[in-house]
């Protein structure tokens, strides 16, 4: 399992091209890749960074 933090902001960086490059590289390295934006608050983490 691989987990990115602050993907919401990474998607804004350089008009998404940074995220696309990282995603493409990881996809070449693995058999299955899925991306989602999650809120840590939904998983019992102590703070909600989306506020």
Biopython code that builds the backbone (N, CA, C, O; Angstrom):
import numpy as np
from Bio.PDB.StructureBuilder import StructureBuilder

atoms = [
    (1, "UNK", "N", (0.844, -1.171, 0.000)),
    (1, "UNK", "CA", (0.000, 0.000, 0.000)),
    (1, "UNK", "C", (0.893, 1.240, 0.000)),
    (1, "UNK", "O", (1.927, 1.291, 0.666)),
    (2, "UNK", "N", (0.468, 2.208, -0.750)),
    (2, "UNK", "CA", (1.175, 3.486, -0.831)),
    (2, "UNK", "C", (0.150, 4.585, -0.610)),
    (2, "UNK", "O", (-0.917, 4.573, -1.224)),
    (3, "UNK", "N", (0.462, 5.529, 0.255)),
    (3, "UNK", "CA", (-0.486, 6.587, 0.586)),
    (3, "UNK", "C", (0.174, 7.951, 0.427)),
    (3, "UNK", "O", (1.243, 8.202, 0.984)),
    (4, "UNK", "N", (-0.463, 8.818, -0.327)),
    (4, "UNK", "CA", (-0.008, 10.202, -0.472)),
    (4, "UNK", "C", (-0.771, 11.078, 0.503)),
    (4, "UNK", "O", (-1.958, 10.858, 0.743)),
    (5, "UNK", "N", (-0.103, 12.059, 1.060)),
    (5, "UNK", "CA", (-0.789, 13.083, 1.838)),
    (5, "UNK", "C", (-0.861, 14.347, 1.002)),
    (5, "UNK", "O", (-0.042, 14.565, 0.109)),
    (6, "UNK", "N", (-1.836, 15.165, 1.298)),
    (6, "UNK", "CA", (-2.028, 16.455, 0.625)),
    (6, "UNK", "C", (-2.196, 16.332, -0.889)),
    (6, "UNK", "O", (-1.718, 17.177, -1.645)),
    (7, "UNK", "N", (-2.870, 15.287, -1.318)),
    (7, "UNK", "CA", (-3.127, 15.100, -2.750)),
    (7, "UNK", "C", (-3.961, 16.257, -3.295)),
    (7, "UNK", "O", (-3.782, 16.677, -4.439)),
    (8, "UNK", "N", (-4.856, 16.757, -2.485)),
    (8, "UNK", "CA", (-5.704, 17.873, -2.900)),
    (8, "UNK", "C", (-4.847, 19.042, -3.406)),
    (8, "UNK", "O", (-5.190, 19.687, -4.397)),
    (9, "UNK", "N", (-3.754, 19.301, -2.730)),
    (9, "UNK", "CA", (-2.871, 20.397, -3.128)),
    (9, "UNK", "C", (-1.924, 19.974, -4.247)),
    (9, "UNK", "O", (-1.551, 20.788, -5.092)),
    (10, "UNK", "N", (-1.545, 18.722, -4.249)),
    (10, "UNK", "CA", (-0.687, 18.209, -5.318)),
    (10, "UNK", "C", (-1.405, 18.300, -6.664)),
    (10, "UNK", "O", (-0.776, 18.543, -7.694)),
    (11, "UNK", "N", (-2.714, 18.105, -6.649)),
    (11, "UNK", "CA", (-3.500, 18.212, -7.881)),
    (11, "UNK", "C", (-3.512, 19.639, -8.429)),
    (11, "UNK", "O", (-3.692, 19.847, -9.629)),
    (12, "UNK", "N", (-3.325, 20.601, -7.561)),
    (12, "UNK", "CA", (-3.311, 22.008, -7.991)),
    (12, "UNK", "C", (-1.940, 22.440, -8.493)),
    (12, "UNK", "O", (-1.823, 23.416, -9.234)),
    (13, "UNK", "N", (-0.906, 21.712, -8.089)),
    (13, "UNK", "CA", (0.461, 22.099, -8.438)),
    (13, "UNK", "C", (0.729, 21.880, -9.921)),
    (13, "UNK", "O", (0.450, 20.802, -10.447)),
    (14, "UNK", "N", (1.251, 22.857, -10.579)),
    (14, "UNK", "CA", (1.695, 22.737, -11.970)),
    (14, "UNK", "C", (0.594, 22.192, -12.889)),
    (14, "UNK", "O", (0.853, 21.361, -13.760)),
    (15, "UNK", "N", (-0.621, 22.667, -12.683)),
    (15, "UNK", "CA", (-1.779, 22.267, -13.511)),
    (15, "UNK", "C", (-1.931, 20.748, -13.611)),
    (15, "UNK", "O", (-2.191, 20.225, -14.694)),
    (16, "UNK", "N", (-1.774, 20.056, -12.521)),
    (16, "UNK", "CA", (-1.972, 18.612, -12.368)),
    (16, "UNK", "C", (-0.837, 17.781, -12.969)),
    (16, "UNK", "O", (-0.806, 16.571, -12.747)),
    (17, "UNK", "N", (0.072, 18.358, -13.701)),
    (17, "UNK", "CA", (1.088, 17.536, -14.369)),
    (17, "UNK", "C", (1.996, 16.802, -13.383)),
    (17, "UNK", "O", (2.455, 15.699, -13.679)),
    (18, "UNK", "N", (2.261, 17.393, -12.219)),
    (18, "UNK", "CA", (3.089, 16.712, -11.217)),
    (18, "UNK", "C", (2.408, 15.425, -10.770)),
    (18, "UNK", "O", (3.038, 14.369, -10.718)),
    (19, "UNK", "N", (1.118, 15.516, -10.448)),
    (19, "UNK", "CA", (0.379, 14.326, -10.026)),
    (19, "UNK", "C", (0.346, 13.287, -11.140)),
    (19, "UNK", "O", (0.532, 12.099, -10.875)),
    (20, "UNK", "N", (0.117, 13.706, -12.369)),
    (20, "UNK", "CA", (0.064, 12.771, -13.499)),
    (20, "UNK", "C", (1.394, 12.051, -13.693)),
    (20, "UNK", "O", (1.411, 10.859, -14.001)),
    (21, "UNK", "N", (2.494, 12.749, -13.517)),
    (21, "UNK", "CA", (3.812, 12.124, -13.652)),
    (21, "UNK", "C", (4.033, 11.081, -12.559)),
    (21, "UNK", "O", (4.507, 9.979, -12.834)),
    (22, "UNK", "N", (3.692, 11.425, -11.336)),
    (22, "UNK", "CA", (3.856, 10.486, -10.221)),
    (22, "UNK", "C", (2.940, 9.283, -10.420)),
    (22, "UNK", "O", (3.365, 8.141, -10.248)),
    (23, "UNK", "N", (1.682, 9.538, -10.783)),
    (23, "UNK", "CA", (0.711, 8.465, -10.999)),
    (23, "UNK", "C", (1.179, 7.523, -12.103)),
    (23, "UNK", "O", (1.097, 6.303, -11.961)),
    (24, "UNK", "N", (1.663, 8.083, -13.185)),
    (24, "UNK", "CA", (2.150, 7.279, -14.310)),
    (24, "UNK", "C", (3.328, 6.403, -13.894)),
    (24, "UNK", "O", (3.390, 5.224, -14.245)),
    (25, "UNK", "N", (4.253, 6.981, -13.152)),
    (25, "UNK", "CA", (5.405, 6.218, -12.676)),
    (25, "UNK", "C", (4.965, 5.068, -11.772)),
    (25, "UNK", "O", (5.421, 3.937, -11.941)),
    (26, "UNK", "N", (4.089, 5.349, -10.820)),
    (26, "UNK", "CA", (3.621, 4.304, -9.902)),
    (26, "UNK", "C", (2.840, 3.225, -10.640)),
    (26, "UNK", "O", (2.945, 2.045, -10.307)),
    (27, "UNK", "N", (2.067, 3.615, -11.627)),
    (27, "UNK", "CA", (1.286, 2.644, -12.402)),
    (27, "UNK", "C", (2.203, 1.666, -13.133)),
    (27, "UNK", "O", (1.864, 0.491, -13.275)),
    (28, "UNK", "N", (3.350, 2.134, -13.593)),
    (28, "UNK", "CA", (4.320, 1.257, -14.253)),
    (28, "UNK", "C", (4.962, 0.283, -13.264)),
    (28, "UNK", "O", (5.437, -0.783, -13.655)),
    (29, "UNK", "N", (4.974, 0.654, -11.984)),
    (29, "UNK", "CA", (5.657, -0.147, -10.973)),
    (29, "UNK", "C", (4.751, -1.169, -10.281)),
    (29, "UNK", "O", (5.245, -2.019, -9.540)),
    (30, "UNK", "N", (3.468, -1.104, -10.502)),
    (30, "UNK", "CA", (2.533, -1.943, -9.758)),
    (30, "UNK", "C", (1.474, -2.548, -10.683)),
    (30, "UNK", "O", (1.273, -2.081, -11.805)),
    (31, "UNK", "N", (0.813, -3.575, -10.204)),
    (31, "UNK", "CA", (-0.240, -4.226, -10.980)),
    (31, "UNK", "C", (-1.579, -3.511, -10.845)),
    (31, "UNK", "O", (-2.407, -3.548, -11.755)),
    (32, "UNK", "N", (-1.783, -2.863, -9.709)),
    (32, "UNK", "CA", (-3.069, -2.215, -9.463)),
    (32, "UNK", "C", (-2.822, -0.875, -8.784)),
    (32, "UNK", "O", (-2.024, -0.773, -7.852)),
    (33, "UNK", "N", (-3.505, 0.128, -9.257)),
    (33, "UNK", "CA", (-3.351, 1.463, -8.695)),
    (33, "UNK", "C", (-4.711, 2.138, -8.677)),
    (33, "UNK", "O", (-5.454, 2.098, -9.657)),
    (34, "UNK", "N", (-5.021, 2.752, -7.560)),
    (34, "UNK", "CA", (-6.304, 3.434, -7.406)),
    (34, "UNK", "C", (-6.045, 4.765, -6.723)),
    (34, "UNK", "O", (-5.223, 4.843, -5.810)),
    (35, "UNK", "N", (-6.730, 5.800, -7.147)),
    (35, "UNK", "CA", (-6.564, 7.079, -6.472)),
    (35, "UNK", "C", (-7.903, 7.595, -5.969)),
    (35, "UNK", "O", (-8.923, 7.518, -6.653)),
    (36, "UNK", "N", (-7.866, 8.124, -4.748)),
    (36, "UNK", "CA", (-9.044, 8.702, -4.108)),
    (36, "UNK", "C", (-8.574, 9.837, -3.223)),
    (36, "UNK", "O", (-7.454, 9.814, -2.712)),
    (37, "UNK", "N", (-9.418, 10.815, -3.045)),
    (37, "UNK", "CA", (-9.142, 11.852, -2.058)),
    (37, "UNK", "C", (-9.967, 11.509, -0.827)),
    (37, "UNK", "O", (-11.196, 11.457, -0.880)),
    (38, "UNK", "N", (-9.274, 11.278, 0.278)),
    (38, "UNK", "CA", (-9.914, 10.891, 1.531)),
    (38, "UNK", "C", (-9.768, 12.010, 2.551)),
    (38, "UNK", "O", (-8.871, 12.848, 2.451)),
    (39, "UNK", "N", (-10.644, 12.011, 3.511)),
    (39, "UNK", "CA", (-10.565, 12.944, 4.622)),
    (39, "UNK", "C", (-10.149, 12.149, 5.855)),
    (39, "UNK", "O", (-10.870, 11.245, 6.277)),
    (40, "UNK", "N", (-8.995, 12.473, 6.439)),
    (40, "UNK", "CA", (-8.474, 11.739, 7.596)),
    (40, "UNK", "C", (-9.476, 11.719, 8.746)),
    (40, "UNK", "O", (-9.503, 10.764, 9.522)),
    (41, "UNK", "N", (-10.287, 12.742, 8.862)),
    (41, "UNK", "CA", (-11.301, 12.818, 9.914)),
    (41, "UNK", "C", (-12.257, 11.625, 9.846)),
    (41, "UNK", "O", (-12.732, 11.158, 10.882)),
    (42, "UNK", "N", (-12.541, 11.133, 8.653)),
    (42, "UNK", "CA", (-13.433, 9.984, 8.472)),
    (42, "UNK", "C", (-12.815, 8.682, 8.961)),
    (42, "UNK", "O", (-13.511, 7.674, 9.080)),
    (43, "UNK", "N", (-11.521, 8.691, 9.245)),
    (43, "UNK", "CA", (-10.807, 7.489, 9.676)),
    (43, "UNK", "C", (-10.248, 7.663, 11.079)),
    (43, "UNK", "O", (-9.191, 7.122, 11.403)),
    (44, "UNK", "N", (-10.955, 8.414, 11.908)),
    (44, "UNK", "CA", (-10.630, 8.623, 13.322)),
    (44, "UNK", "C", (-9.291, 9.321, 13.542)),
    (44, "UNK", "O", (-8.641, 9.102, 14.564)),
    (45, "UNK", "N", (-8.882, 10.144, 12.612)),
    (45, "UNK", "CA", (-7.677, 10.941, 12.801)),
    (45, "UNK", "C", (-8.067, 12.187, 13.602)),
    (45, "UNK", "O", (-9.211, 12.636, 13.531)),
    (46, "UNK", "N", (-7.134, 12.738, 14.354)),
    (46, "UNK", "CA", (-7.484, 13.804, 15.295)),
    (46, "UNK", "C", (-7.880, 15.151, 14.695)),
    (46, "UNK", "O", (-8.469, 15.971, 15.400)),
    (47, "UNK", "N", (-7.582, 15.410, 13.434)),
    (47, "UNK", "CA", (-7.958, 16.717, 12.906)),
    (47, "UNK", "C", (-8.513, 16.625, 11.495)),
    (47, "UNK", "O", (-8.187, 15.718, 10.730)),
    (48, "UNK", "N", (-9.348, 17.577, 11.181)),
    (48, "UNK", "CA", (-9.977, 17.653, 9.875)),
    (48, "UNK", "C", (-9.285, 18.754, 9.088)),
    (48, "UNK", "O", (-9.523, 19.935, 9.342)),
    (49, "UNK", "N", (-8.437, 18.390, 8.140)),
    (49, "UNK", "CA", (-7.669, 19.381, 7.400)),
    (49, "UNK", "C", (-8.430, 19.957, 6.224)),
    (49, "UNK", "O", (-7.911, 20.830, 5.529)),
    (50, "UNK", "N", (-9.643, 19.496, 5.982)),
    (50, "UNK", "CA", (-10.426, 20.025, 4.867)),
    (50, "UNK", "C", (-11.213, 21.266, 5.262)),
    (50, "UNK", "O", (-11.849, 21.887, 4.410)),
    (51, "UNK", "N", (-11.181, 21.632, 6.516)),
    (51, "UNK", "CA", (-11.903, 22.834, 6.972)),
    (51, "UNK", "C", (-11.047, 24.059, 6.809)),
    (51, "UNK", "O", (-11.480, 25.164, 7.137)),
]
sb = StructureBuilder()
sb.init_structure("model")
sb.init_model(0)
sb.init_chain("A")
sb.init_seg("    ")
for serial, (resi, resn, name, xyz) in enumerate(atoms, 1):
    if name == "N":
        sb.init_residue(resn, " ", resi, " ")
    sb.init_atom(name, np.array(xyz, "f"), 0.0, 1.0, " ", f" {name:<3s}", serial, name[0])
structure = sb.get_structure()
